[in-house]
Every structure is written in structure tokens, then in C-alpha cells.
Amino acid sequence: MQSGADPNSRNAQSENIGKFADSGSGRKALSMLFRARQLLEYLANSEIILRLENQLERESDRLALWVPVAFGSGIAAWFLFAEPAFWIGFIAVCGAVALSVKLYPNRRRSCQLVFCVMLLSALGCANMWQRALTVAQPVLDRPVVTSFYAKVDGMEELRSRQIVRLTLVTGSKQNLPPRVRVNVPISKIPTALQSGMIISVRARLMPPAMPSLPGVYNFSQRAWFMGLGATGQAIGPIAIVETPPAPLILLPPMDDIRQKLSRHVQSKMANGAGAIGATLASGDRGAINDADAEAMRRSGLAHLLSISGLHVTAIVGASYLFVLRLLALFPPLALRFRLPLFAAGCAAFAAVGYTLMTGAQVPTIRACIAALLILLALAMGRSAITLRMVAAGALMVLIIWPEALFGPSFQLSFAAVTAIIAMHEHPRIMSLLARRDERFLKRVGRLIFGLFLTGLIVELALMPIALFHFHKAGIYGALANIIAIPLTTFVIMPLEALALILDLFDLGAPIWWLCEQALQSLLHLAHFVSSSPGSVTLMPTVAMGVFAMIIAGGLWFSLWSQSWRLWGLIPICLGVAMILLARAPDIYITGDGRHVAIRNGQDQLIMLRQRSGEFVRDMIQENAGIAGDMRSFDHWSQANCNGDSCTVTMTVEERSWTIVAIRSSYYIPAIALSAACERADIVISERRLPASCQPRWLKADRPFLGRFGGITIDLSKQKVRTVLGRSGNHKWMRFKTPEKSR
């Protein structure tokens, strides 16, 4: 514009622009001078999104593996935040995000992925909510001693403890929950007692036990989903009132079949061998004594006692091969029909029957579903052992039993199978372990190395889960499993199956002897490994966030196939470092306030009460990650005890703490109690303390513990962890409000 331009036209243009700038329409017109770019369009065309799209395109065959993960995240959200308002908000937010992404015109794979994740998360939360409401049953509110009539719904014989667990249906008009579980000594069980009978029993009943400390096993949650409203102990004999009429189909209940099979196996083999053999045959673990069970856990062989993939695979493989070889002996059948299809059908029938007979636990159901999918793939001529099969099994279990997500059984079984398949799908591992034409010794060595590598990967995958739930994990399990898995799969289970078949003709005695020797060898291996120095790693309670970090990293590393899977190692390493560097709490107080343990400076626990039961001692030790004997406050130099209370003075990081623990129910003068409280930082009591008792930092009496449950205290960080904070205030938890605790 130049010098030749008309100055009048320039002035007119400037005035017009000024007018537009002074008005609202002028501002809009000015914006048209610039290129419009919406935020979503900008993000959709950014380099990060484009690279993500390319990465997802390369991983397109792996996206289906994240379906159960997304569904499970909704279940986890329901468990972690025990508030209906949050569940409604979570479902609403997930639905809104899914709808907005669906309506967005861009149809890229990342948008489809966000839509599916949000939708599945909302469905998982809603499914868990519906499941919790469906199984809800009344729960006993206080302990009672009463006589009542009930129908026997299930029987579980625990010979190692000399008791029988009866699951009873009480009916109505007895002021009891509809379903209770009662322990009865074996000597008081009538010999004719069977499922379906109506009995009369007198029992001491109590509500399902809540966790005593943060991170301890939560039986009240399990009881809720089992429909149990009370548990207890029978007092006096059991009387059979009514025997049900014989069914039209003369087939005994599955519980009776399982118990008879268990007794038969135990009668053929003595001691621990018979108990392990009964577990492998029927899933009945009640006869295993505590020493053998602990040895199996410490040696990393406890998975052999949980009927899961190993056992179902042996049953399915043996059935498939037996039927296939048997039918192949008849040329007319072999030439006219597809024998693998018939063999797969028979093997599927055997898998379902074995699952039902062994109690249909989560690992068995998962293994059964996987076996059925494998048989279907074999019948169709497709590859069977894939992570898609594992994902399908996990999704099916989560849809039917969503509460299984937070159980150790589900986590351990699916983590082990996922780790094994992910390892064997790696190209380098496939090349290393592939069959080839080589010398016999080299082939055997390659097989042994494969077993060791598989066992090592499984141990690494299961260790965080075992530490989170059980606070202990085996170290030598990989080595022990090299011997134990082939021994169980190719020797013990075939011998046991053959002996059971020969027993139909009363010819099984020699085979039972061989099976007993093999089982004794397995037990000797377990005891040898468990007693070796450093065989078990003990850790205090692992924080929920740290555990979630490790699981998320493990899933990212296992489910992707491209190089970005290595990002999963970052949260895994961070989580492991946080576990190793975490400081254990200094004080442990159970929910009833009766049991108090303090960690001294030598990694030893000091107990308030000398007569704390073995169960309480073991529970506190596992939670603290400490093994060994426990001392009493009365024999501790830092404690000053009398008949009513103990006063402990301890120094943590240059600060002195005074702790007063009251241990008697006798009257204490209010003046003396108030003076003791003023001098103390922490006061602990199983009963209500008066308002005049005001310690300097914390008063953990009955009202406080009733509201928050058992607690652990970290004095260095001055942090209190509670059962309420760990589990949330779900319906199965019976925390008391301030009004109820009065």
C-alpha cells in the first residue's frame, strides 16, 4: 500500500475496522482473520497421537487381550471406593467419555480403544454392584448361643483338625441368617448324615470375622459372597430330624461323591501321602496336616494342592489320548468319522466332571474353561495355547464371579498362565526351546533348562502376589518345580488314576504302593526345600498402591509384543524398590483392642498378653513379616507392667514415645487413669475410656477401634493405617458409627 493508494479509502477501512472492534460482531469478524483450530483436531493431528496410532496398528492383534483388564478395572474401582455415589459417578463419567468419543467424527483406532475401555470399565463396575446386591443375605449382628433346625447344604471333612464343616440352611422364623456354617467334631457327626437331611443342632454362632489388622485376610468379604450370615461351633450332639425322599435320579450329591473318593484314597495310602493323594483326586485338602501344608507353601509347591491347570490338563490329555487311541482300533470308525472330534467331546466331558467333583473353585473353573477352548480349537484345527484363550477365560470368570478379582486364587492362577504363555511366545524363547535334531543328552538338557526357566518366570510373576496376600514367598520354587511338576504330571496322577480304575476289580494294591512312594518323595522334596536356609522371603504388609503399580507394569510387559512393552519394567522396578525400602509399622493393635504387639529394635515382636492364641500370634507375625518367637511385655526391659496395664517407653528417630496399654477389665480410678493418659502419647484399651483420658497423640479405645477397625502405627512418619482405610466401608464390614458405639 503503497504510496499510490487512495488515502480516503484507507481511512474508511480503518474506521470500519474500528466500528467492528467496538461491537460483539466485530470481535467475531476479527477471529475470522486467523485460522481456526479446535483442541480436539489439534490433538488428533499431533505427532504423539499419530505415533500412538501407528503403534496400536502394529499391536492390533493384541488389543483384545485388554478386554478383561478394562472390565476388571471397573470391578477394582467398585471395591476400592465403597460409596454408591462414587459408583454412580464412575459409571456416569465412563459412559459420558465413551459417548463423546463415539460421537466424535474421527474413527481412529485410539478413539475406538478409549470407547471400549470406558464402556468395559463401566460394565465391570455395574456388574460387580449387581453381583453384590444379588448375593446379599442377612448377617448376624452379635454372638448368640441357640438351638435351631436346619437343612444340611454341604459337608466338608477336615481330618487334620478332626472336624466337619456343615453348611446349613436355617429357613425362616428362627431369627437367624438363612445360611450359616458350623464346625462339628467328627466324633459327634452321625454316620448316616448326608446332604439334604434336616437336623437339630445347638451352636455358638457369631458374625463372620472382620480382618483384625490392615492387610489381613478378610473372611467377612468371602462370607458375604458365599451367602453365609454366621459361623460357629456346635455344642452337643447332632440329631437327624428328617431324611429327604430318594431322588428320581439315583445319583448322590457331588459333595458325597467327593468325600467318599477322598476317604477311599486316604484308606489306600498312609499319612501325608494319602492326604496329598486325596487332594489331587478330589480337591479335598482337609486331611493335610499343618506341617505338610506349610512345607508345600514354603517350597513353592503349594500350587500342586490347588486343583488348577496342571491337574485339569492331565485329566483332559489322558482322556483325549485314551479315547482317540481306543477308537482308532476300529477301522470302520477311523475311516468314516473325525475321531479327534469325538475324543475332544469325551475330554470336555471329563474336564467338566472333574471340575464339579473337585468343588468348582476359581482356578479349576479357569482351567476348565481354558481346556474347553483348547479342545474347541483342536477340533477346528486352529492354534490353541494363546493369550487370547487366557483372556477369554479371565473375562468369563469375571462376568460370573467378579469378586474373584481380589482373591489370591484368581490372581495367582492367571498370573502364572499369562507369564508362561507370554514367555513361550517370545521369538527368542521359541527359538531356544524349539525341538530340533540333536543328541539325546542335549535334548534332555534343553528340556530341563526350559522347565527351570518356566519355573523361574512363574516364581517372579507370583512373588508380588504372594507377598501382598500372604506376606511370604518361596525362593527355591523354580528349582523344586523342575522335579515336582514332572513327578506329579507324569507319575503320580497317572498312577492314581490307574489305581482307581483297577480298584473296580480289586487289583489296585500294587499301584497304590507305587503311588504312595512317589507322593512321599514329593513330600520329602517339599520339606527339604522349605527347611533350607533362606528358602522364604518375609515382608510386612504391601501397600495397595504399590501392588497395583507392579500388576499394571506386569500386564503392560506381558500383553504387548512390541518394544514399548519394556515401559512396563519402570513401574515394576519402582514398586519392588518401594517394597524393599518400606519401613514396617512399629505398633500393631487388633480390632478388638485385646492384642497389642510392638516391634523392638531387633526385628522382634513383643506381645501385650502372654496367652494370645497361636492364630493371633501367627496373624500378627505374618502381617509384620517377622518369624520366630514372640516375647511378652512382662519380660521386656522397656516395659513397666502391673495387673492392670503396661507402660512402654521407646525412642524412634530421636523422639521418645510413651505408650500405655490397658489389659484388665477391672475398675481403674478415674483420677489415676487421667493422670496416666496425660503422661502418655498413645493409650490402648479394649474398653471405652472416659472423656477425661486425653493422651498427647492417640487414644485407641473401643469406640475408636469400632469405627476404624484394627490399626498399625508407624511412629517415624506418625502415620496410622486402619482396616477401614484398607478395605472400605462395604456392606460386609461392620464398623460402628459414634452413635452405635455408645
C-alpha positions in Angstrom: 0.0 0.0 0.0 1.7 1.9 -1.0 2.1 5.3 -1.9 -0.3 5.0 -4.8 -3.2 4.0 -2.6 -6.1 6.3 -2.0 -5.7 7.8 1.5 -9.5 8.3 1.7 -10.1 4.6 1.1 -7.5 3.7 3.8 -9.2 5.9 6.3 -12.6 4.4 5.5 -11.3 0.9 6.0 -9.7 1.9 9.3 -13.0 3.4 10.6 -14.9 0.2 9.6 -12.4 -2.0 11.5 -12.7 0.3 14.5 -16.5 0.0 14.4 -16.3 -3.8 14.2 -13.8 -3.9 17.1 -16.1 -1.9 19.3 -19.0 -4.3 18.8 -19.5 -8.0 19.6 -19.8 -8.8 15.9 -16.6 -7.0 15.3 -14.7 -9.4 17.6 -16.2 -12.4 15.8 -15.1 -10.9 12.5 -11.6 -10.4 13.7 -11.4 -14.0 14.7 -12.0 -14.9 11.1 -8.8 -13.3 10.2 -6.9 -16.2 11.9 -7.0 -19.9 11.1 -9.4 -21.8 13.4 -8.1 -24.9 15.1 -10.1 -26.8 17.6 -8.4 -28.5 20.5 -9.5 -32.0 19.6 -8.4 -31.5 16.0 -5.1 -30.3 17.2 -4.6 -33.3 19.5 -5.8 -35.7 16.8 -3.2 -34.4 14.4 -0.4 -34.1 16.9 2.8 -36.2 16.5 2.2 -38.1 19.7 -1.3 -39.3 18.6 0.0 -40.3 15.2 2.8 -42.3 16.7 0.3 -43.9 19.1 -1.9 -44.8 16.1 1.0 -46.5 14.3 1.9 -48.4 17.5 -1.7 -49.6 18.0 -1.9 -50.6 14.4 1.2 -52.9 14.9 -0.4 -54.2 18.1 -3.9 -54.7 16.6 -3.9 -58.5 17.3 -3.1 -57.8 21.0 -5.9 -55.3 21.7 -8.4 -58.0 22.6 -6.2 -59.1 25.5 -7.0 -55.9 27.3 -10.8 -56.6 27.4 -10.6 -58.4 30.7 -8.2 -55.8 32.1 -10.6 -53.0 31.3 -13.5 -54.9 32.7 -11.5 -55.7 35.8 -10.6 -52.1 36.3 -14.3 -51.3 36.8 -14.5 -54.1 39.4 -11.5 -52.8 41.1 -13.0 -49.3 41.2 -16.1 -50.7 42.9 -14.0 -52.5 45.6 -11.6 -49.6 46.3 -14.3 -46.9 46.7 -17.1 -48.2 48.9 -19.6 -45.4 48.2 -22.7 -45.7 46.0 -22.3 -42.1 45.0 -18.8 -42.9 43.6 -20.0 -45.9 41.7 -22.8 -43.9 40.1 -20.3 -41.1 39.3 -17.7 -43.6 37.9 -20.3 -45.3 35.6 -21.6 -41.9 34.5 -18.1 -40.5 33.7 -17.1 -43.6 31.8 -20.4 -43.6 29.9 -20.0 -39.9 29.1 -16.5 -40.3 27.8 -17.4 -43.3 25.8 -20.4 -41.5 24.2 -18.4 -38.3 23.4 -15.7 -40.4 21.8 -18.3 -42.4 19.8 -19.9 -39.2 18.6 -16.6 -37.7 17.6 -16.3 -37.9 13.8 -12.7 -39.2 13.9 -12.7 -43.0 13.6 -9.1 -43.7 14.5 -8.1 -46.8 16.5 -7.1 -44.8 19.6 -10.7 -43.4 19.7 -12.1 -46.9 19.4 -9.8 -48.1 22.2 -10.9 -45.3 24.5 -14.5 -46.1 23.8 -14.1 -49.8 24.5 -12.1 -49.2 27.7 -14.6 -46.7 29.1 -17.5 -48.9 28.2 -16.0 -52.1 29.7 -14.9 -50.3 32.8 -18.5 -49.0 33.4 -19.9 -52.5 32.7 -17.4 -54.0 35.2 -18.4 -51.7 37.9 -22.1 -52.2 37.3 -21.7 -56.0 37.1 -19.8 -56.0 40.5 -22.5 -53.8 42.0 -25.3 -56.1 40.7 -23.4 -59.2 42.0 -23.0 -57.8 45.5 -26.7 -57.0 45.7 -27.8 -60.4 44.3 -25.8 -62.4 46.9 -26.7 -60.2 49.8 -28.1 -62.0 52.8 -28.9 -61.0 56.4 -25.9 -61.2 58.7 -25.9 -62.0 62.4 -25.4 -58.8 64.4 -24.0 -60.3 67.6 -22.8 -63.6 69.0 -25.6 -66.0 70.2 -25.9 -69.5 71.6 -29.1 -71.1 70.3 -30.7 -74.3 69.2 -32.2 -74.5 65.7 -33.3 -76.7 62.9 -31.5 -76.6 59.6 -31.1 -78.4 56.3 -27.6 -79.7 55.5 -26.5 -78.0 52.3 -22.8 -79.1 52.3 -20.3 -81.1 54.2 -16.5 -80.6 54.3 -14.4 -83.0 56.3 -11.2 -81.7 57.8 -9.5 -84.7 59.2 -6.3 -82.8 60.1 -8.4 -80.8 62.6 -10.8 -83.6 63.4 -13.9 -81.5 62.5 -16.6 -81.4 59.8 -17.8 -78.1 58.4 -21.6 -78.2 57.9 -23.2 -75.5 55.7 -26.7 -75.2 56.9 -29.9 -73.6 55.6 -31.9 -72.4 58.6 -35.1 -71.4 56.9 -37.3 -68.7 58.4 -38.9 -67.9 61.7 -35.8 -68.7 63.7 -34.3 -65.2 64.0 -31.1 -66.5 62.2 -29.5 -65.8 58.9 -30.7 -68.0 56.1 -27.3 -69.7 55.7 -24.8 -70.5 58.4 -21.6 -72.6 58.7 -21.0 -74.7 61.8 -17.9 -76.7 62.8 -18.7 -80.1 64.4 -16.2 -82.6 65.9 -16.0 -85.7 63.8 -16.9 -87.8 66.8 -20.3 -86.0 67.1 -21.3 -86.5 63.4 -23.9 -89.2 62.9 -22.7 -91.9 60.5 -25.8 -91.6 58.4 -25.6 -87.8 58.0 -25.8 -86.7 54.3 -26.5 -83.5 52.4 -30.2 -82.7 52.2 -31.1 -84.0 55.7 -32.9 -81.9 58.3 -31.0 -81.8 61.6 -31.4 -80.3 65.0 -28.3 -78.6 66.5 -27.2 -76.3 69.3 -24.4 -74.0 68.4 -22.5 -70.9 69.4 -22.8 -68.5 66.4 -21.1 -65.3 65.6 -20.9 -62.8 62.7 -18.2 -63.6 60.0 -14.9 -62.3 61.3 -13.6 -59.0 60.0 -9.9 -58.5 59.4 -8.1 -57.8 62.6 -5.3 -55.7 61.0 -4.9 -53.9 57.7 -3.9 -56.3 55.0 -5.1 -59.4 56.9 -7.3 -62.0 55.2 -10.9 -60.6 55.0 -13.2 -63.6 55.8 -16.3 -61.3 56.1 -16.0 -60.4 52.4 -15.7 -64.1 51.4 -18.6 -65.0 53.6 -20.8 -62.2 52.0 -20.3 -63.7 48.5 -20.8 -67.2 49.8 -24.1 -66.2 51.4 -23.0 -67.0 54.9 -24.6 -64.9 57.7 -22.8 -66.5 60.6 -20.2 -69.1 61.6 -19.8 -71.0 64.8 -19.1 -74.2 66.8 -21.7 -76.9 67.5 -22.4 -77.6 71.2 -23.6 -81.1 71.9 -24.7 -83.9 69.6 -26.3 -83.6 66.1 -29.8 -85.1 65.8 -31.3 -86.1 62.4 -34.9 -84.9 62.3 -35.9 -85.8 58.7 -34.4 -87.7 55.8 -35.3 -86.4 52.4 -37.1 -88.8 49.9 -34.9 -90.6 47.4 -34.5 -88.6 44.2 -35.8 -89.9 40.9 -32.3 -90.0 39.5 -30.3 -92.2 41.8 -27.2 -90.0 41.8 -25.7 -89.0 45.1 -24.8 -85.3 45.7 -21.4 -84.2 44.4 -20.2 -83.4 48.0 -20.9 -87.0 49.0 -19.0 -88.3 45.9 -16.1 -86.1 46.7 -16.0 -87.2 50.4 -16.3 -90.9 49.5 -13.5 -90.6 47.0 -11.3 -88.7 49.4 -11.8 -91.4 52.1 -11.1 -94.2 49.7 -7.8 -92.6 48.6 -6.7 -92.0 52.2 -7.5 -95.6 53.1 -5.1 -96.8 50.4 -2.1 -94.7 51.4 -0.9 -93.7 54.8 -0.2 -90.4 56.5 0.7 -87.4 54.4 0.8 -89.4 51.1 -2.9 -90.3 51.5 -3.8 -86.6 52.2 -2.0 -85.3 49.2 -3.4 -88.1 47.0 -6.9 -87.2 48.2 -6.3 -83.6 47.3 -5.2 -84.5 43.7 -8.1 -86.8 43.2 -11.0 -84.9 44.8 -9.7 -81.4 45.7 -10.3 -82.2 49.4 -7.5 -80.5 51.4 -8.9 -81.1 54.8 -6.7 -84.1 55.6 -3.3 -82.3 55.0 -1.7 -81.6 58.3 -0.2 -78.2 59.1 3.4 -79.2 58.8 3.0 -80.6 55.3 0.9 -77.7 54.1 3.4 -75.2 55.4 6.3 -77.1 53.8 4.4 -77.1 50.4 3.9 -73.3 50.7 7.5 -72.5 51.7 8.9 -74.7 49.0 6.8 -73.1 46.3 4.8 -76.3 45.6 1.5 -75.2 47.1 0.1 -74.7 43.6 0.1 -78.5 43.3 -2.5 -78.7 46.1 -4.9 -76.2 44.3 -6.7 -78.1 41.6 -6.0 -76.0 38.6 -4.3 -76.1 35.1 -1.8 -78.8 35.9 -4.5 -81.3 37.1 -7.1 -80.5 34.5 -4.5 -80.7 31.8 -3.5 -84.2 32.9 -7.2 -85.3 33.0 -8.0 -83.8 29.6 -4.8 -85.1 28.0 -5.2 -88.6 29.3 -8.9 -88.7 28.3 -8.3 -87.3 24.9 -5.4 -89.7 24.1 -7.2 -92.8 25.6 -10.4 -92.2 23.6 -8.5 -91.4 20.4 -6.4 -94.5 20.6 -9.3 -96.7 21.5 -11.5 -95.5 18.6 -8.5 -95.8 16.2 -8.5 -99.6 16.8 -11.8 -99.8 14.9 -11.1 -99.2 11.1 -14.8 -98.5 10.2 -14.9 -95.7 12.7 -11.5 -94.3 11.9 -12.2 -94.2 8.1 -15.7 -92.7 8.4 -15.6 -90.2 11.2 -13.4 -87.5 12.6 -12.0 -89.2 15.7 -10.4 -86.1 17.2 -13.9 -84.5 17.4 -15.2 -87.5 19.4 -12.1 -87.5 21.6 -12.4 -83.8 22.2 -16.0 -84.2 23.3 -15.1 -87.0 25.7 -12.2 -85.0 27.1 -14.5 -82.0 27.6 -17.0 -84.1 29.5 -14.1 -85.4 31.7 -12.9 -81.8 32.4 -16.4 -80.6 33.4 -17.0 -83.7 35.6 -13.6 -83.3 37.3 -14.2 -79.6 37.9 -17.6 -80.2 39.5 -16.2 -83.1 41.6 -13.3 -81.1 43.0 -15.6 -78.3 44.2 -15.5 -75.9 41.2 -13.0 -73.4 42.7 -11.8 -70.4 40.6 -8.5 -72.0 39.5 -10.3 -75.2 38.4 -13.0 -73.2 36.6 -10.4 -71.1 34.8 -8.5 -74.3 33.8 -11.7 -76.0 32.7 -12.7 -73.0 30.5 -9.2 -73.0 29.0 -9.3 -76.7 28.4 -12.7 -76.4 26.6 -11.4 -73.6 24.5 -8.3 -75.7 23.6 -10.4 -78.7 22.7 -12.6 -76.5 20.5 -9.6 -75.1 18.8 -8.2 -78.6 18.2 -11.5 -79.7 16.8 -11.4 -76.7 14.4 -7.8 -77.2 13.5 -6.6 -73.9 15.0 -3.8 -72.9 17.4 -5.0 -73.4 21.0 -2.4 -72.2 23.5 -2.6 -68.4 23.2 -3.1 -65.4 25.4 -6.5 -64.9 23.8 -7.6 -68.1 25.4 -6.4 -66.8 28.8 -8.2 -63.5 28.2 -11.4 -65.3 27.3 -11.2 -67.5 30.4 -10.5 -64.5 32.6 -13.4 -62.5 31.2 -15.8 -65.3 31.7 -14.8 -65.8 35.3 -15.1 -62.0 36.0 -18.5 -61.9 34.4 -19.9 -64.7 36.6 -17.8 -64.2 39.7 -16.4 -60.6 39.6 -15.5 -60.8 43.3 -12.8 -63.3 42.4 -10.6 -60.5 41.0 -9.5 -59.5 44.5 -8.9 -63.1 45.6 -5.4 -64.7 45.6 -6.6 -67.7 43.7 -7.7 -65.8 40.6 -4.6 -63.6 40.7 -2.1 -66.4 41.2 -3.6 -68.8 38.6 -4.0 -66.2 35.8 -0.6 -64.6 36.5 1.1 -67.9 36.2 -0.6 -68.9 33.0 -0.1 -65.5 31.4 3.6 -65.4 32.3 4.2 -68.9 30.9 2.4 -68.2 27.6 4.0 -64.7 27.2 7.4 -66.2 27.8 7.0 -69.1 25.3 5.5 -66.7 22.6 8.7 -64.6 22.6 10.7 -65.3 19.4 14.0 -65.9 21.2 12.5 -68.3 23.7 10.6 -70.1 21.0 13.9 -70.5 19.1 15.8 -71.6 22.2 13.3 -74.2 23.2 12.2 -75.4 19.8 12.6 -79.1 19.1 15.5 -80.0 16.8 17.5 -82.9 15.6 20.3 -83.2 18.2 21.8 -85.6 20.7 19.7 -87.1 23.4 21.6 -85.5 26.3 21.5 -82.1 24.7 17.7 -82.5 24.1 17.2 -83.5 27.7 19.3 -80.6 28.9 17.3 -78.2 26.8 14.1 -79.6 28.3 15.4 -79.2 31.8 16.5 -75.7 31.1 13.0 -74.9 29.7 11.4 -76.3 32.9 13.8 -74.2 35.1 13.2 -71.0 33.0 9.5 -71.5 33.2 9.6 -72.1 36.9 11.8 -69.0 37.4 9.4 -66.8 35.4 6.4 -68.2 37.3 8.1 -67.5 40.6 8.9 -63.9 39.6 5.4 -63.4 38.4 3.8 -64.8 41.6 6.1 -63.3 44.2 4.4 -59.9 44.4 1.0 -61.5 44.7 2.2 -63.9 47.4 3.8 -61.1 49.3 0.7 -59.0 49.1 -1.7 -61.6 50.3 0.4 -63.9 52.4 3.4 -61.7 53.3 5.8 -64.5 52.3 7.2 -66.1 49.1 9.4 -69.0 48.3 12.8 -68.5 46.8 13.8 -72.0 45.6 10.4 -72.8 44.0 11.8 -72.7 40.5 14.3 -75.5 41.3 11.8 -77.5 43.3 9.2 -77.4 40.4 11.7 -78.9 38.0 11.3 -82.1 39.9 7.8 -81.7 41.3 5.8 -80.8 38.2 7.0 -83.8 36.0 6.7 -86.1 39.1 3.1 -85.0 39.6 2.0 -84.9 36.0 3.7 -88.0 34.6 4.0 -90.3 37.6 1.7 -89.5 40.5 -1.6 -88.6 38.7 -1.4 -91.5 36.1 -0.6 -94.0 38.9 -3.5 -92.7 41.0 -5.9 -92.8 38.0 -4.8 -96.4 37.2 -5.1 -97.5 40.8 -8.7 -96.1 41.0 -9.6 -98.0 37.8 -8.1 -101.2 39.0 -9.9 -100.9 42.3 -13.1 -101.6 40.4 -11.7 -105.2 40.1 -9.9 -105.1 43.5 -6.5 -105.2 41.8 -5.1 -101.7 42.7 -2.9 -102.5 45.7 0.5 -102.7 43.9 -0.2 -99.4 42.0 -1.3 -97.7 45.3 2.1 -98.7 46.8 4.0 -97.1 43.9 1.8 -94.0 44.1 2.5 -93.7 47.8 6.2 -93.9 47.3 6.0 -91.2 44.7 3.9 -88.9 47.0 6.3 -89.5 49.8 9.2 -88.4 47.5 7.2 -85.2 46.7 6.7 -84.5 50.5 10.4 -85.2 51.2 11.3 -82.7 48.5 8.9 -80.1 50.0 10.3 -80.5 53.5 13.9 -80.4 52.3 13.5 -77.2 50.3 11.4 -75.5 52.9 14.0 -76.2 55.6 16.9 -74.9 53.6 18.4 -71.6 54.7 16.8 -68.5 53.1 14.0 -70.6 51.5 11.3 -68.0 52.3 11.2 -64.2 51.9 9.1 -62.4 54.6 7.8 -58.9 54.0 5.4 -56.7 56.0 2.1 -55.7 54.5 2.4 -54.3 51.0 0.6 -51.0 50.2 -2.4 -51.3 47.8 -1.0 -48.7 45.5 2.4 -50.3 45.3 0.8 -53.7 44.5 -1.4 -52.1 41.8 1.7 -50.4 40.3 3.5 -53.8 39.9 0.4 -55.5 38.5 -0.1 -52.8 35.9 3.6 -53.0 34.9 3.4 -56.7 34.6 0.3 -56.6 32.4 1.9 -54.0 30.2 5.0 -56.1 29.8 3.1 -59.3 29.2 0.3 -58.3 26.9 2.1 -56.2 24.4 4.6 -57.6 21.8 6.4 -54.5 20.5 9.4 -52.8 22.1 7.2 -50.4 24.1 6.4 -53.3 26.4 9.7 -52.5 28.2 8.0 -49.5 29.6 6.2 -51.9 32.0 9.5 -52.6 33.7 9.5 -49.0 35.1 6.5 -49.4 37.5 7.7 -52.9 38.3 11.1 -51.7 39.4 9.6 -48.7 41.2 7.2 -51.0 43.1 9.9 -53.5 44.0 12.1 -50.7 45.3 9.3 -49.3 47.4 8.6 -52.7 48.9 12.3 -53.2 49.8 12.7 -49.7 51.2 9.3 -49.6 53.0 9.6 -49.3 56.8 7.4 -51.7 58.7 5.0 -50.3 61.3 6.1 -50.1 65.0 2.8 -51.0 66.7 0.0 -53.5 65.8 -3.4 -53.3 67.5 -6.1 -55.8 66.6 -9.7 -54.6 66.0 -10.9 -55.8 69.4 -8.1 -54.0 71.3 -7.1 -57.1 73.2 -3.9 -57.9 71.4 -1.1 -55.4 71.0 2.4 -56.1 69.5 5.3 -53.7 69.4 8.4 -54.1 67.2 11.6 -53.7 69.1 14.9 -52.6 67.5 15.9 -56.2 66.9 13.1 -57.2 64.4 11.2 -59.0 67.2 7.6 -58.6 68.3 6.7 -58.0 71.9 3.1 -59.0 72.9 0.9 -57.4 75.5 -0.8 -60.7 76.5 1.1 -63.8 77.3 -1.9 -66.1 76.4 -2.5 -64.8 72.9 -3.7 -67.7 70.8 -1.5 -69.3 68.2 -3.8 -68.0 65.4 -3.4 -64.4 66.7 0.3 -64.7 67.0 0.8 -66.1 63.5 -1.5 -63.5 62.0 0.4 -60.6 63.6 3.8 -62.1 62.7 2.8 -62.6 59.0 1.5 -59.0 58.9 4.7 -57.8 60.3 6.9 -60.0 58.1 8.7 -61.5 61.1 9.4 -65.1 62.0 10.5 -66.5 65.3 9.4 -66.5 68.9 7.5 -63.6 70.4 8.2 -62.2 73.9 5.9 -60.7 76.4 5.7 -57.1 77.8 6.3 -58.6 81.2 9.8 -59.7 80.2 10.8 -56.6 78.2 13.2 -54.1 79.8 11.4 -51.1 78.1 8.0 -52.1 79.6 6.7 -51.5 83.1 3.7 -53.7 83.8 1.3 -54.4 86.6 -2.0 -56.3 86.8 -4.0 -53.5 85.0 -1.7 -52.0 82.4 1.7 -51.8 80.8 3.7 -48.6 80.1 6.3 -48.7 77.4 8.9 -46.1 76.7 10.6 -46.3 73.3 12.7 -43.9 71.1 12.1 -43.7 67.4 14.3 -41.3 65.3 15.3 -39.2 68.3 11.7 -38.9 69.7 10.6 -40.6 72.8 7.2 -42.2 72.9 5.2 -43.3 75.9 2.6 -46.0 75.3 0.1 -47.1 77.8 -1.8 -50.4 77.1 -4.6 -51.4 79.5 -5.1 -55.2 79.8 -7.5 -55.8 82.6 -11.3 -55.3 82.8 -11.2 -54.2 86.5 -12.2 -50.7 87.6 -9.4 -48.1 87.5 -9.9 -44.9 89.4 -10.6 -42.0 87.0 -8.0 -39.7 88.6 -5.2 -42.2 88.2 -6.3 -43.1 84.6 -6.5 -39.4 83.6 -3.0 -38.8 85.0 -1.6 -41.8 83.1 -3.2 -40.6 79.9 -1.8 -37.1 80.3 1.7 -38.6 80.5 1.2 -40.9 77.5 1.4 -40.3 73.8 -0.7 -43.3 72.9 -3.3 -45.1 75.1 -4.7 -48.5 74.0 -7.7 -50.2 75.5 -10.2 -52.9 74.6 -12.9 -51.0 76.6 -14.3 -47.5 76.4 -12.1 -44.9 78.1 -13.6 -41.8 79.8 -13.5 -38.4 78.2 -11.1 -37.3 80.8 -8.5 -39.6 79.3 -6.7 -37.4 76.8 -3.3 -38.7 75.6 -1.0 -36.4 73.7 -1.4 -38.1 70.3 -3.8 -41.1 70.0 -6.5 -42.8 72.1 -7.2 -46.2 70.6 -10.1 -47.5 72.8 -13.2 -49.5 71.9 -15.2 -46.6 70.2 -12.1 -45.7 68.1 -11.4 -49.3 67.0 -15.1 -50.0 66.4 -15.1 -47.1 63.9 -11.9 -47.8 62.1 -11.0 -51.5 62.9 -7.6 -52.8 63.7 -4.7 -50.4 63.2 -0.9 -50.3 62.6 1.2 -47.3 63.6 4.4 -46.0 62.0 6.0 -43.8 64.7 8.7 -42.4 62.4 6.1 -41.0 60.0 3.5 -40.6 62.7 1.1 -42.4 60.3 -1.9 -44.6 61.3 -3.2 -47.2 58.9 -6.6 -48.7 59.6 -8.7 -51.6 58.3 -11.4 -49.1 57.2 -8.8 -47.3 55.1 -7.6 -50.6 53.6 -10.9 -52.3 52.9 -13.5 -49.5 52.7 -16.9 -49.5 54.4 -18.6 -52.1 52.3 -21.8 -53.9 53.4 -19.9 -56.9 54.8 -17.8 -54.7 57.1 -19.5 -53.9 60.4 -17.8 -50.7 61.5 -19.6 -48.8 64.2 -20.6 -45.2 63.9 -20.2 -42.9 67.0 -23.9 -43.4 67.8 -23.7 -47.3 67.6 -20.5 -47.5 69.7 -22.1 -45.8 72.7 
